[in-house]
Amino acid sequence: MESEEIPRTHYDFYRLARAHERNGQYEEALRAYEQAIELSSDYAHAWYYKGLLLKKMGRFEDAIHCAERALELEPSWEKHVSRLIEECRGCM
């Protein structure tokens, strides 16, 4: 997605969130993940990466919530998601 394009789909917002996160713009990234989820509440990638971002931001309970939702949507991700949940619980 070019920077001048207006995000329209859940995937557009997800890609925008990832770009913001790479640039250290965590609040902007968080808003973009939330918009992706608002457009598609079953978009597991957005839930998982939102959880990772929230962990970076020190918001461990929120990160766990997102990780648990990602796991509900994609049970095959158990190894990675469980690690995120365990790391967050260890920081609380």
Backbone as ProteinMPNN parsed JSONL, in Angstrom:
{"seq_chain_A": "MESEEIPRTHYDFYRLARAHERNGQYEEALRAYEQAIELSSDYAHAWYYKGLLLKKMGRFEDAIHCAERALELEPSWEKHVSRLIEECRGCM", "coords_chain_A": {"N_chain_A": [[0.846, -1.17, 0.0], [0.703, 2.092, -0.949], [1.845, 5.135, 0.562], [0.128, 7.286, 0.095], [-2.288, 6.144, -0.399], [-5.591, 5.449, 0.689], [-6.498, 3.577, 3.46], [-8.691, 0.825, 3.166], [-9.566, -1.774, 3.578], [-9.553, -4.524, 5.964], [-7.087, -5.74, 5.742], [-5.536, -3.708, 4.614], [-5.428, -1.888, 6.767], [-4.096, -3.502, 8.597], [-1.587, -3.804, 7.333], [-0.806, -1.125, 7.377], [-0.632, -0.755, 10.138], [1.516, -2.475, 10.753], [3.568, -1.129, 9.401], [3.609, 1.332, 10.81], [4.365, 0.34, 13.287], [6.936, -0.672, 12.77], [8.204, 1.732, 12.417], [8.271, 2.73, 14.934], [6.021, 4.004, 15.82], [3.916, 3.542, 17.902], [1.358, 4.095, 19.056], [-0.11, 4.908, 16.809], [0.085, 2.573, 15.341], [-1.333, 0.834, 17.003], [-3.914, 1.924, 16.831], [-4.416, 1.422, 14.117], [-4.34, -1.408, 14.046], [-6.605, -1.85, 15.601], [-8.561, -0.789, 13.932], [-8.401, -2.58, 11.801], [-9.31, -4.882, 13.072], [-11.86, -4.056, 13.763], [-13.055, -3.963, 11.262], [-12.852, -6.614, 10.504], [-13.476, -8.88, 12.62], [-12.557, -11.433, 12.98], [-9.958, -11.636, 12.145], [-7.171, -13.077, 12.597], [-4.381, -12.538, 12.439], [-4.192, -9.76, 12.911], [-5.119, -9.634, 15.556], [-3.114, -11.142, 16.869], [-0.695, -9.733, 16.307], [-1.363, -7.265, 17.352], [-1.451, -7.994, 20.004], [1.288, -8.596, 20.422], [2.347, -6.032, 20.089], [1.087, -4.661, 22.207], [2.303, -5.962, 24.317], [4.944, -5.03, 23.994], [4.409, -2.428, 24.716], [3.972, -2.636, 27.365], [1.494, -3.333, 28.287], [0.27, -5.746, 29.539], [-1.987, -7.356, 30.355], [-3.911, -6.654, 28.454], [-2.559, -7.511, 26.207], [-2.533, -10.27, 26.61], [-5.271, -10.817, 26.394], [-5.674, -10.247, 23.65], [-3.97, -12.155, 22.508], [-5.189, -14.525, 23.365], [-7.568, -14.342, 21.944], [-6.597, -14.49, 19.32], [-5.655, -17.105, 19.392], [-8.046, -18.523, 19.721], [-9.11, -18.117, 17.205], [-7.175, -19.189, 15.519], [-6.202, -22.05, 16.213], [-4.007, -23.614, 15.515], [-1.809, -22.06, 15.887], [-0.856, -22.352, 18.399], [1.687, -22.814, 19.673], [3.248, -20.433, 19.261], [1.516, -18.423, 20.179], [0.97, -19.212, 22.786], [3.465, -18.864, 23.92], [3.69, -16.065, 23.869], [1.623, -15.407, 25.644], [2.566, -16.605, 28.02], [4.958, -15.132, 28.387], [3.905, -12.588, 28.857], [2.425, -13.017, 31.201], [4.522, -13.562, 32.894], [5.59, -11.065, 33.233], [3.856, -9.641, 34.738]], "CA_chain_A": [[0.0, 0.0, 0.0], [1.446, 3.342, -1.019], [1.497, 5.998, 1.682], [-0.972, 8.184, -0.233], [-3.527, 5.382, -0.517], [-6.451, 5.441, 1.861], [-6.824, 2.201, 3.848], [-10.108, 0.513, 2.988], [-9.882, -3.126, 4.035], [-8.866, -4.941, 7.188], [-5.686, -6.012, 5.424], [-4.882, -2.402, 4.455], [-5.142, -1.364, 8.101], [-3.063, -4.368, 9.175], [-0.308, -3.41, 6.726], [-0.495, 0.199, 7.908], [-0.207, -0.967, 11.529], [2.866, -3.048, 10.733], [4.478, -0.053, 9.001], [3.73, 2.242, 11.949], [5.119, -0.339, 14.34], [8.345, -0.686, 12.35], [8.719, 3.093, 12.562], [8.209, 3.116, 16.338], [4.796, 4.781, 16.044], [3.108, 2.502, 18.526], [-0.054, 4.494, 19.212], [-0.702, 4.855, 15.471], [-0.023, 1.155, 15.008], [-2.423, 0.277, 17.797], [-5.184, 2.367, 16.224], [-4.605, 0.733, 12.841], [-4.744, -2.784, 14.362], [-7.994, -1.809, 16.066], [-9.419, -0.586, 12.763], [-8.421, -3.85, 11.065], [-10.173, -5.793, 13.829], [-13.225, -3.557, 13.652], [-13.554, -4.357, 9.941], [-12.891, -8.074, 10.422], [-13.202, -9.311, 13.993], [-11.944, -12.764, 12.998], [-8.653, -11.54, 11.479], [-6.256, -13.548, 13.64], [-3.086, -11.858, 12.371], [-4.308, -8.463, 13.582], [-5.199, -9.894, 16.999], [-1.818, -11.602, 17.366], [0.299, -8.662, 16.264], [-1.796, -6.267, 18.336], [-0.98, -8.525, 21.284], [2.739, -8.382, 20.507], [2.56, -4.601, 20.282], [0.682, -4.315, 23.568], [3.371, -6.465, 25.192], [6.026, -4.035, 23.9], [3.965, -1.209, 25.38], [3.812, -2.916, 28.787], [0.073, -3.548, 28.585], [0.309, -7.204, 29.512], [-3.326, -7.958, 30.411], [-4.518, -6.44, 27.133], [-1.836, -8.377, 25.276], [-3.035, -11.634, 26.829], [-6.613, -10.874, 25.804], [-5.527, -10.326, 22.193], [-3.363, -13.449, 22.188], [-6.215, -15.558, 23.556], [-8.507, -14.238, 20.816], [-5.896, -15.033, 18.155], [-5.618, -18.562, 19.552], [-9.399, -19.019, 19.427], [-9.31, -18.053, 15.755], [-6.177, -20.024, 14.849], [-5.652, -22.984, 17.196], [-2.721, -24.163, 15.063], [-0.75, -21.133, 16.303], [-0.726, -22.505, 19.847], [3.083, -22.698, 20.142], [3.671, -19.033, 19.285], [0.602, -17.628, 20.995], [1.174, -19.603, 24.182], [4.706, -18.223, 24.365], [3.354, -14.666, 24.122], [0.812, -15.363, 26.866], [3.461, -16.915, 29.14], [5.864, -13.999, 28.597], [3.138, -11.502, 29.458], [2.113, -13.376, 32.59], [5.771, -13.446, 33.644], [5.902, -9.649, 33.437], [2.798, -9.014, 35.549]], "C_chain_A": [[0.891, 1.232, 0.0], [0.963, 4.269, 0.088], [0.328, 6.927, 1.375], [-2.305, 7.458, -0.394], [-4.297, 5.433, 0.799], [-6.78, 3.994, 2.203], [-8.33, 1.952, 3.75], [-10.49, -0.848, 3.568], [-9.147, -3.434, 5.343], [-7.393, -5.2, 6.917], [-4.91, -4.716, 5.21], [-4.497, -1.828, 5.818], [-4.077, -2.195, 8.807], [-1.692, -3.977, 8.636], [0.134, -2.035, 7.221], [0.016, 0.08, 9.349], [1.214, -1.503, 11.586], [3.899, -1.987, 10.366], [4.69, 0.933, 10.151], [4.597, 1.614, 13.042], [6.608, -0.373, 14.01], [9.001, 0.682, 12.536], [8.652, 3.604, 14.001], [6.994, 3.956, 16.691], [3.735, 3.855, 16.635], [1.644, 2.877, 18.686], [-0.776, 4.443, 17.865], [-0.897, 3.412, 15.031], [-1.198, 0.521, 15.734], [-3.774, 0.669, 17.208], [-5.446, 1.628, 14.91], [-4.977, -0.74, 13.064], [-6.204, -2.815, 14.786], [-8.961, -1.596, 14.907], [-9.51, -1.865, 11.932], [-9.378, -4.824, 11.739], [-11.63, -5.354, 13.755], [-13.854, -3.978, 12.322], [-13.698, -5.87, 9.794], [-12.492, -8.648, 11.776], [-12.571, -10.696, 14.086], [-10.595, -12.789, 12.275], [-7.557, -11.825, 12.511], [-4.91, -12.839, 13.623], [-3.126, -10.523, 13.107], [-4.375, -8.648, 15.1], [-3.834, -10.264, 17.561], [-0.806, -10.462, 17.407], [-0.091, -7.49, 17.163], [-1.337, -6.709, 19.724], [0.514, -8.33, 21.465], [3.06, -6.914, 20.774], [2.208, -4.188, 21.71], [1.711, -4.819, 24.584], [4.536, -5.484, 25.187], [5.689, -2.781, 24.688], [3.753, -1.41, 26.881], [2.375, -3.127, 29.229], [-0.212, -5.052, 28.532], [-1.066, -7.864, 29.552], [-4.03, -7.822, 29.06], [-3.864, -7.345, 26.089], [-2.32, -9.822, 25.388], [-4.414, -11.794, 26.204], [-6.517, -11.041, 24.28], [-4.958, -11.681, 21.772], [-4.38, -14.573, 22.321], [-7.221, -15.536, 22.414], [-7.863, -14.804, 19.552], [-5.878, -16.555, 18.21], [-6.984, -19.189, 19.301], [-9.613, -19.119, 17.916], [-8.383, -18.991, 14.993], [-5.527, -20.978, 15.852], [-4.295, -23.569, 16.794], [-1.547, -23.26, 15.44], [-0.389, -21.287, 17.774], [0.696, -22.284, 20.359], [3.487, -21.232, 20.3], [2.804, -18.196, 20.229], [0.791, -17.955, 22.47], [2.44, -18.97, 24.749], [4.453, -16.752, 24.704], [2.592, -14.532, 25.437], [1.699, -15.603, 28.096], [4.402, -15.761, 29.448], [5.128, -12.836, 29.26], [2.827, -11.794, 30.928], [3.354, -13.257, 33.461], [6.161, -12.013, 33.948], [4.905, -8.943, 34.349], [3.125, -9.122, 37.033]], "O_chain_A": [[1.744, 1.383, 0.874], [-0.194, 4.198, 0.503], [-0.396, 7.322, 2.289], [-3.346, 8.103, -0.514], [-3.709, 5.457, 1.88], [-7.281, 3.255, 1.356], [-9.136, 2.769, 4.197], [-11.626, -1.04, 4.001], [-8.248, -2.704, 5.762], [-6.543, -4.915, 7.762], [-3.741, -4.633, 5.588], [-3.381, -1.342, 6.002], [-3.248, -1.651, 9.537], [-0.74, -3.835, 9.403], [1.321, -1.812, 7.457], [0.983, 0.741, 9.727], [2.026, -1.033, 12.383], [4.982, -1.946, 10.949], [5.823, 1.325, 10.433], [5.447, 2.275, 13.638], [7.444, -0.129, 14.88], [10.203, 0.776, 12.782], [8.943, 4.771, 14.261], [6.952, 4.559, 17.763], [2.791, 3.446, 15.959], [0.771, 2.037, 18.466], [-1.918, 3.99, 17.786], [-1.913, 3.067, 14.427], [-1.966, -0.24, 15.144], [-4.674, -0.165, 17.1], [-6.584, 1.251, 14.63], [-5.833, -1.27, 12.356], [-6.955, -3.701, 14.379], [-10.056, -2.158, 14.898], [-10.578, -2.195, 11.418], [-10.158, -5.506, 11.074], [-12.531, -6.191, 13.692], [-15.039, -4.308, 12.264], [-14.556, -6.351, 9.054], [-11.312, -8.874, 12.041], [-12.101, -11.092, 15.153], [-10.144, -13.849, 11.841], [-7.084, -10.922, 13.202], [-4.349, -12.565, 14.683], [-2.197, -10.192, 13.845], [-3.75, -7.892, 15.844], [-3.436, -9.759, 18.611], [-0.139, -10.251, 18.42], [0.785, -6.795, 17.68], [-0.886, -5.889, 20.524], [0.964, -7.942, 22.543], [3.933, -6.595, 21.582], [2.956, -3.445, 22.345], [1.954, -4.165, 25.598], [5.062, -5.138, 26.245], [6.573, -2.144, 25.261], [3.395, -0.469, 27.589], [2.08, -3.1, 30.424], [-0.848, -5.55, 27.604], [-1.289, -8.846, 28.845], [-4.665, -8.764, 28.585], [-4.534, -7.874, 25.202], [-2.494, -10.509, 24.381], [-4.688, -12.803, 25.554], [-7.203, -11.882, 23.699], [-5.413, -12.277, 20.795], [-4.426, -15.473, 21.483], [-7.676, -16.588, 21.964], [-8.516, -15.521, 18.794], [-6.065, -17.218, 17.19], [-7.068, -20.276, 18.728], [-10.213, -20.071, 17.417], [-8.754, -19.526, 13.948], [-4.406, -20.728, 16.295], [-3.519, -23.975, 17.659], [-0.394, -23.675, 15.317], [0.309, -20.442, 18.334], [0.884, -21.627, 21.382], [4.004, -20.834, 21.344], [3.312, -17.364, 20.98], [0.771, -17.057, 23.311], [2.48, -18.585, 25.917], [4.949, -16.254, 25.715], [2.882, -13.65, 26.245], [1.593, -14.887, 29.092], [4.631, -15.434, 30.612], [5.683, -12.174, 30.136], [2.953, -10.92, 31.786], [3.259, -12.892, 34.633], [6.982, -11.771, 34.833], [5.093, -7.775, 34.691], [2.355, -8.654, 37.871]]}, "name": "protein", "num_of_chains": 1, "seq": "MESEEIPRTHYDFYRLARAHERNGQYEEALRAYEQAIELSSDYAHAWYYKGLLLKKMGRFEDAIHCAERALELEPSWEKHVSRLIEECRGCM"}
